[in-house]
């Protein structure tokens, strides 16, 4: 398998324990190596059962910027993970995303057709996860759940590029905090700025997002959603790009067709 995943977990407390273990099951079922920061208490223990997971120490978090969150800084997370990775292609994927049982096969078909010099970004479909995915039977069951379209234009949950392209992107990426607003918009913008061979992989590599609320932000920072200090930090960084270039819309990118 010529792709690895980078992700970061929230605390393994409800509902994220069920969500994240289900995502982990789907990634392992596809034979994908995963690289994860030890940013939260309990991550080490939760990942112990997965032989495809490598844990990374020392990733900078929002807490190091003065915010009440353990969420990693996106650029530092990727920079610290890349030296461990031996695959040509690397995806950042959110920790609440289940991939299909055909992901590995479809990704190989994508590389066979389009080559390694791609920057592929995908939007999610929302599902209501009712039970833990931890067997072939529960995996197939979740793949048959109704899927609701989310935001096909400005929000993404998977970003696929070569290690070479990732190094270019993070070399100039400001300190966006993962899991708050606008970091994905910035990654869209970088695909345009660097004139990458960019594609929308939403249809070719479908990803399933387990629905949840944003109460974890309030628990951490005592402010809701976009009003949280860490969210305002990200939005202030993004405004500098927004004022100059506007919002990139990935639904205008060429779609991968298999």
Secondary structure as GFF3:
##gff-version 3
##sequence-region A 1 258
A	DSSP	beta_strand	3	7	.	.	.	ID=ss1
A	DSSP	alpha_helix	16	29	.	.	.	ID=ss2
A	DSSP	beta_strand	33	37	.	.	.	ID=ss3
A	DSSP	alpha_helix	43	47	.	.	.	ID=ss4
A	DSSP	beta_strand	53	56	.	.	.	ID=ss5
A	DSSP	three_ten_helix	62	65	.	.	.	ID=ss6
A	DSSP	alpha_helix	74	82	.	.	.	ID=ss7
A	DSSP	beta_strand	89	93	.	.	.	ID=ss8
A	DSSP	beta_strand	97	99	.	.	.	ID=ss9
A	DSSP	alpha_helix	103	114	.	.	.	ID=ss10
A	DSSP	beta_strand	119	122	.	.	.	ID=ss11
A	DSSP	beta_strand	125	127	.	.	.	ID=ss12
A	DSSP	alpha_helix	136	143	.	.	.	ID=ss13
A	DSSP	beta_strand	148	149	.	.	.	ID=ss14
A	DSSP	beta_strand	158	162	.	.	.	ID=ss15
A	DSSP	alpha_helix	163	170	.	.	.	ID=ss16
A	DSSP	alpha_helix	183	193	.	.	.	ID=ss17
A	DSSP	beta_strand	198	200	.	.	.	ID=ss18
A	DSSP	beta_strand	207	210	.	.	.	ID=ss19
A	DSSP	alpha_helix	215	221	.	.	.	ID=ss20
A	DSSP	three_ten_helix	225	227	.	.	.	ID=ss21
A	DSSP	alpha_helix	229	245	.	.	.	ID=ss22
A	DSSP	three_ten_helix	250	252	.	.	.	ID=ss23
###
